[in-house]
Amino acid sequence: MNAYITATGRFLPGEPVPNHEIEDYIGKVGRGSSDLKELILENCGIKTRHYAIDKQQKTVYSNARMAAEAVRAAAARAGLGSQDFELLAAATTMPDLMGPGHASMVHGELGYSPLEIITAHGICSSGMMALKNAYLQVKTGEKRTAVSVASELASRGFKSSRYEEMTPIAEDGSLPMETAFLRYMLSDGAGAAVVQDRPQPDGISLRIDWISLTSYANTEKTCMYFGSKNNDCEKTWNDYRNSASAAADGAAFPRQKLALLPHLVNIGIIEAQRLIDAGKIDLDRLDWFPAHYSSERMKELLIGEMRRADLHIAQEKWFSNLTRVGNIGSASIYIILDEMLTEGMIKPGETVVCMVPESGRFAISFMHLTAVAGDNSHV
């Protein structure tokens, strides 16, 4: 049996926010944060992004609602109703609630008929975890129609009011680079994919040939993390006397160990070579390489290392909308594929290989797709 992505959908909250308006939404946090903004933005290459908070730092769209809107968009394109789905797989990094699971809240927001749910939690790779669950359930015949969705609401955790109790700011007005970095890198949105056991009769469907997801946490230290001052579990935000003391010590804010980021490039090369050696990826037959990466600088490093490893993918085969929609973590690859499909970029018979690296504790995902035309597409 086969499994196909028959429709996609996305939800990007509000109007695109240009670089000069970022702090109108998330505010300023100490001199150090604003001073680093231009350097961070120059390296990441992002020109506009979307926020689910307004300029008063009030939440306009919850994480669950953004996910539900993306699902509704995908369902409408697939011609499916609220009773047609058998599985909802939902992924995010920071859900609205610590419990119940994100998928429960998305299901409640949707109001769809009773169905199976799965919540995938992580950072960028969680979106691929959810999609692989949907893919395998359809491919094995367990389900006929599933939907996978990934959503992120990063801005809510970056608003300036959240940092008022952080001791380093109170002392000298600065913000650690590892914290300031993410404030200007991450943004909000959701993407969804309908997965079915047959292609759509009209238009293009994407047959999922395989999904590979590999963790390197056994050899790598934590790079991007939430809930601890240091990149380990010796003392987490829950181990403090109260939430105020955790915030004061800087344990309640997302961080990125920038010195470890080059490790992610190396892991990407190792995994790509492993899949090529296994006969799963044929670079000569590759038509598209949609890739989620955190910055244009990271893309340059990846391309350089791939060339040194004799892995050549022509520049015109790469695709990302990072500069226009921002870095939306787990939702990024869904939103990339949605744009490619709705803009008619992918043609029948073309081969698509998606790449999603995660710097959390280092994981890398690849997905191999083949574009298939529906039976009515030739009529």
Phi and psi in degrees as a GROMACS rama.xvg file:
@    title "Ramachandran Plot"
@    xaxis  label "Phi"
@    yaxis  label "Psi"
@TYPE xy
-116.038  162.287  ASN-2
-128.777  136.672  ALA-3
-127.912  140.008  TYR-4
-81.5293  108.854  ILE-5
-97.8621  -15.6111  THR-6
-163.618  152.827  ALA-7
-130.13  163.612  THR-8
-153.537  158.552  GLY-9
-143.75  159.383  ARG-10
-140.047  118.06  PHE-11
-115.915  112.89  LEU-12
-70.0335  139.143  PRO-13
66.4771  -171.032  GLY-14
-85.3178  155.781  GLU-15
-57.7236  134.577  PRO-16
-102.617  114.304  VAL-17
-73.2175  165.616  PRO-18
-55.7877  -40.0527  ASN-19
-72.4457  -8.46748  HIS-20
-105.192  0.55397  GLU-21
-53.8313  -49.655  ILE-22
-75.45  -8.00078  GLU-23
-69.3167  -24.9022  ASP-24
-98.8387  -54.9702  TYR-25
-92.0477  -9.05271  ILE-26
79.2057  177.073  GLY-27
-103.202  143.041  LYS-28
-129.913  90.5402  VAL-29
71.8222  163.175  GLY-30
-64.1112  -41.4662  ARG-31
-59.4092  -38.4256  GLY-32
-63.4747  -51.6233  SER-33
-66.8941  -35.1017  SER-34
-64.7255  -30.6348  ASP-35
-85.2572  -13.4918  LEU-36
-55.0257  -51.142  LYS-37
-62.4217  -40.2122  GLU-38
-63.9923  -44.5848  LEU-39
-63.9371  -45.6973  ILE-40
-67.3855  -35.1644  LEU-41
-63.6562  -40.9719  GLU-42
-73.5791  -37.5197  ASN-43
-79.296  -26.6502  CYS-44
80.899  0.850719  GLY-45
-72.8122  130.9  ILE-46
-104.511  -35.9727  LYS-47
-141.962  155.263  THR-48
-152.372  179.863  ARG-49
-125.469  143.167  HIS-50
-124.077  140.684  TYR-51
-92.1072  8.19945  ALA-52
-112.465  159.132  ILE-53
-99.1247  -173.042  ASP-54
-74.3624  -8.02869  LYS-55
-95.8137  8.71648  GLN-56
62.3914  29.6322  GLN-57
-98.1287  140.128  LYS-58
-71.9973  124.85  THR-59
-94.5428  -39.7102  VAL-60
-127.922  129.501  TYR-61
-73.2247  165.264  SER-62
-61.4695  -44.8345  ASN-63
-62.4327  -38.2831  ALA-64
-68.8547  -40.5563  ARG-65
-60.174  -43.4053  MET-66
-61.2945  -43.4915  ALA-67
-62.9184  -39.1201  ALA-68
-65.3169  -38.4992  GLU-69
-66.3724  -40.2156  ALA-70
-62.6023  -44.9388  VAL-71
-59.9288  -40.199  ARG-72
-63.9786  -43.5267  ALA-73
-67.0055  -41.4594  ALA-74
-62.6878  -40.5553  ALA-75
-62.8398  -41.4225  ALA-76
-67.1589  -30.999  ARG-77
-84.1246  -6.28157  ALA-78
70.8114  32.1711  GLY-79
-109.007  149.725  LEU-80
-106.394  -178.132  GLY-81
-67.7099  -16.5819  SER-82
-100.277  1.78408  GLN-83
-90.1193  -11.5316  ASP-84
-96.5319  140.253  PHE-85
-107.666  -15.9714  GLU-86
-147.654  135.924  LEU-87
-122.258  116.599  LEU-88
-109.74  121.146  ALA-89
-125.431  136.433  ALA-90
-127.944  148.018  ALA-91
-166.431  167.469  THR-92
-94.8816  -47.2134  THR-93
-125.603  93.6117  MET-94
-69.0699  168.779  PRO-95
-63.1219  -40.2262  ASP-96
-121.238  150.423  LEU-97
-71.4148  -22.4643  MET-98
-167.081  144.48  GLY-99
-73.1349  -176.334  PRO-100
-61.9655  156.59  GLY-101
-58.5137  -38.9478  HIS-102
-62.2927  -35.1674  ALA-103
-62.1333  -43.7231  SER-104
-69.5165  -36.4336  MET-105
-67.2077  -42.3945  VAL-106
-60.1828  -44.0956  HIS-107
-62.0804  -40.2138  GLY-108
-64.7149  -37.9198  GLU-109
-71.496  -39.4976  LEU-110
74.7657  19.1743  GLY-111
-69.5995  163.598  TYR-112
-59.4143  161.429  SER-113
-52.7011  136.079  PRO-114
-155.304  171.067  LEU-115
-77.9198  145.435  GLU-116
-129.606  153.993  ILE-117
-143.885  129.958  ILE-118
-103.974  125.493  THR-119
-107.73  121.418  ALA-120
-114.15  136.03  HIS-121
172.511  -149.351  GLY-122
-114.154  -118.657  ILE-123
-63.7624  -35.3656  CYS-124
-73.5849  -14.7684  SER-125
-62.769  -32.1557  SER-126
-62.8791  -39.3582  GLY-127
-73.356  -31.8077  MET-128
-59.9667  -46.5112  MET-129
-64.2795  -43.2258  ALA-130
-66.2119  -36.7142  LEU-131
-66.7503  -36.5007  LYS-132
-60.972  -46.2266  ASN-133
-63.5709  -44.2334  ALA-134
-58.529  -49.3349  TYR-135
-67.1646  -37.4854  LEU-136
-66.7979  -36.4739  GLN-137
-74.5458  -42.6425  VAL-138
-63.5176  -34.884  LYS-139
-84.2425  -4.46789  THR-140
87.4391  2.57994  GLY-141
-63.5731  -38.5242  GLU-142
-132.369  156.298  LYS-143
-104.281  -32.4373  ARG-144
-136.431  122.355  THR-145
-134.762  163.488  ALA-146
-136.47  135.511  VAL-147
-116.765  137.205  SER-148
-140.023  143.088  VAL-149
-129.937  139.12  ALA-150
-146.032  152.11  SER-151
-138.713  139.573  GLU-152
-130.652  76.6288  LEU-153
-77.8721  -34.949  ALA-154
-59.5152  -32.7633  SER-155
-60.3481  -31.4639  ARG-156
-87.7211  -8.35189  GLY-157
-104.558  -4.73327  PHE-158
-63.9656  145.343  LYS-159
-58.683  -32.3668  SER-160
-62.4181  -24.8923  SER-161
-70.4638  -20.9179  ARG-162
-99.2349  2.52373  TYR-163
-62.085  -26.9433  GLU-164
-94.9365  -0.671515  GLU-165
-73.8714  119.306  MET-166
-55.8864  -44.8467  THR-167
-56.7409  -33.0807  PRO-168
-71.8091  -42.6839  ILE-169
-62.7245  -30.3013  ALA-170
-80.4189  -48.7814  GLU-171
-135.642  7.29188  ASP-172
78.1225  7.3068  GLY-173
-103.114  162.516  SER-174
-128.348  132.031  LEU-175
-55.3804  139.853  PRO-176
-55.3068  -38.7255  MET-177
-65.421  -20.2907  GLU-178
-96.2199  -43.2886  THR-179
-60.8449  -36.9368  ALA-180
-52.401  -49.0794  PHE-181
-72.4076  -26.3415  LEU-182
-59.1282  -34.2857  ARG-183
-100.632  -2.66399  TYR-184
-97.2043  -37.1944  MET-185
-101.81  150.006  LEU-186
-146.562  -169.12  SER-187
-116.255  155.723  ASP-188
153.951  178.464  GLY-189
-149.07  149.899  ALA-190
-139.842  148.675  GLY-191
-137.482  155.419  ALA-192
-138.796  127.869  ALA-193
-85.2332  129.938  VAL-194
-118.273  123.572  VAL-195
-131.943  168.357  GLN-196
-87.25  3.91572  ASP-197
-151.282  152.205  ARG-198
-72.2236  160.687  PRO-199
-64.3607  142.778  GLN-200
-65.8098  -26.5836  PRO-201
-118.392  144.815  ASP-202
80.1876  -161.775  GLY-203
-103.91  131.608  ILE-204
-115.122  158.375  SER-205
-113.644  109.943  LEU-206
-72.121  127.784  ARG-207
-86.0127  109.894  ILE-208
-80.9379  -41.2495  ASP-209
-168.743  158.717  TRP-210
-131.744  127.252  ILE-211
-116.031  128.943  SER-212
-135.32  118.814  LEU-213
-128.431  129.658  THR-214
-95.261  141.501  SER-215
-115.817  26.1518  TYR-216
-64.8591  -18.4553  ALA-217
-71.0254  -21.0145  ASN-218
-119.88  -12.4622  THR-219
-115.385  147.27  GLU-220
-82.5625  161.276  LYS-221
-67.7933  131.743  THR-222
-106.707  -50.3908  CYS-223
-115.547  128.456  MET-224
-153.741  159.793  TYR-225
-130.718  133.234  PHE-226
100.884  11.8401  GLY-227
-151.905  148.546  SER-228
-73.4663  -32.4006  LYS-229
-114.986  162.063  ASN-230
-85.7413  52.0837  ASN-231
-148.193  -176.945  ASP-232
-109.994  17.1691  CYS-233
-65.636  -36.6739  GLU-234
-145.527  106.616  LYS-235
-101.324  174.792  THR-236
-58.3448  -27.5479  TRP-237
-79.5118  -10.8024  ASN-238
-90.0932  -6.90081  ASP-239
-78.9332  162.653  TYR-240
-59.7483  -38.5968  ARG-241
-157.531  173.756  ASN-242
-65.8156  -30.9612  SER-243
-65.9151  -40.706  ALA-244
-70.8107  -32.2823  SER-245
-66.1319  -42.6361  ALA-246
-64.9965  -42.1874  ALA-247
-61.7951  -33.9701  ALA-248
-86.2581  -0.904638  ASP-249
80.7424  18.0372  GLY-250
-89.0831  -4.14442  ALA-251
-103.18  10.0282  ALA-252
-121.816  146.949  PHE-253
-65.8512  143.994  PRO-254
-138.426  157.504  ARG-255
-135.933  121.39  GLN-256
-81.084  93.5229  LYS-257
-62.1409  -31.7469  LEU-258
-64.4267  -20.6168  ALA-259
-89.644  -12.1006  LEU-260
-56.8391  -38.4352  LEU-261
-56.7015  -23.4396  PRO-262
-61.228  -32.8827  HIS-263
-65.0232  -37.7489  LEU-264
-62.0472  -45.7415  VAL-265
-60.8295  -41.199  ASN-266
-65.6478  -39.1738  ILE-267
-59.3638  -42.0918  GLY-268
-66.1806  -44.4925  ILE-269
-59.6168  -45.7572  ILE-270
-68.8993  -41.2253  GLU-271
-61.3361  -44.0439  ALA-272
-64.8433  -38.8781  GLN-273
-61.4634  -42.6183  ARG-274
-71.4755  -34.3382  LEU-275
-65.9168  -45.5124  ILE-276
-62.8187  -30.7538  ASP-277
-81.2795  -1.77944  ALA-278
80.2506  13.0569  GLY-279
-85.3033  -29.425  LYS-280
-120.038  127.529  ILE-281
-114.78  102.908  ASP-282
-61.4743  -27.3913  LEU-283
-71.5454  -22.3673  ASP-284
-106.546  9.05796  ARG-285
-80.9475  126.406  LEU-286
-100.922  -36.1018  ASP-287
-137.493  144.572  TRP-288
-130.759  76.073  PHE-289
-70.1692  125.974  PRO-290
-131.746  134.875  ALA-291
-93.7985  122.248  HIS-292
-141.159  156.015  TYR-293
-79.2528  -22.6688  SER-294
-158.307  157.964  SER-295
-63.7059  -31.3222  GLU-296
-63.9823  -40.9204  ARG-297
-64.4203  -38.01  MET-298
-61.3637  -44.322  LYS-299
-60.1219  -42.5231  GLU-300
-63.669  -41.7807  LEU-301
-64.7968  -44.4678  LEU-302
-61.9648  -42.9893  ILE-303
-61.2214  -44.6331  GLY-304
-69.9243  -33.7579  GLU-305
-65.4554  -40.1567  MET-306
-64.2379  -40.856  ARG-307
-65.0735  -28.7049  ARG-308
-88.9596  6.90579  ALA-309
64.1249  34.1224  ASP-310
-109.335  102.344  LEU-311
-107.637  118.758  HIS-312
-123.711  118.031  ILE-313
-57.1021  142.726  ALA-314
-56.5733  -35.8138  GLN-315
-71.4652  -11.6451  GLU-316
-87.4421  -18.1451  LYS-317
-73.6252  146.914  TRP-318
-147.886  133.805  PHE-319
-154.213  149.063  SER-320
-112.96  24.6705  ASN-321
-51.2997  -46.3475  LEU-322
-65.8171  -23.6182  THR-323
-99.3905  -34.6695  ARG-324
-111.106  -11.7034  VAL-325
89.7587  -178.626  GLY-326
-93.0496  106.905  ASN-327
-109.021  27.9314  ILE-328
51.9043  -122.562  GLY-329
-62.3474  -23.5614  SER-330
-85.2434  -12.3461  ALA-331
-58.8531  -46.7405  SER-332
-66.7212  -32.6549  ILE-333
-64.3049  -43.4629  TYR-334
-70.8444  -33.1182  ILE-335
-63.1774  -50.1703  ILE-336
-64.2743  -36.8915  LEU-337
-60.8435  -43.6573  ASP-338
-65.3966  -41.6242  GLU-339
-63.1573  -39.8817  MET-340
-73.9022  -45.4189  LEU-341
-69.2716  -26.374  THR-342
-88.8485  0.7968  GLU-343
69.1316  27.9979  GLY-344
-74.9094  -31.5453  MET-345
-95.0691  129.298  ILE-346
-106.783  157.143  LYS-347
-55.357  137.644  PRO-348
87.9085  -10.8012  GLY-349
-75.8484  149.904  GLU-350
-103.612  131.792  THR-351
-124.427  127.431  VAL-352
-119.934  116.214  VAL-353
-95.5397  144.984  CYS-354
-127.371  130.736  MET-355
-132.963  102.016  VAL-356
-88.4649  152.818  PRO-357
-130.798  129.478  GLU-358
-91.8441  3.34317  SER-359
-49.3564  -78.6272  GLY-360
-126.492  30.3012  ARG-361
71.9484  104.532  PHE-362
-142.35  154.281  ALA-363
-138.514  134.76  ILE-364
-121.483  141.105  SER-365
-129.184  146.246  PHE-366
-136.639  131.013  MET-367
-106.182  122.934  HIS-368
-124.156  148.612  LEU-369
-125.848  127.494  THR-370
-76.5821  130.568  ALA-371
-126.453  133.322  VAL-372
-88.4567  138.896  ALA-373
-69.146  162.806  GLY-374
-60.0933  -32.6006  ASP-375
-86.2722  -5.92922  ASN-376
-68.0779  -20.8512  SER-377
-95.1049  -6.41141  HIS-378
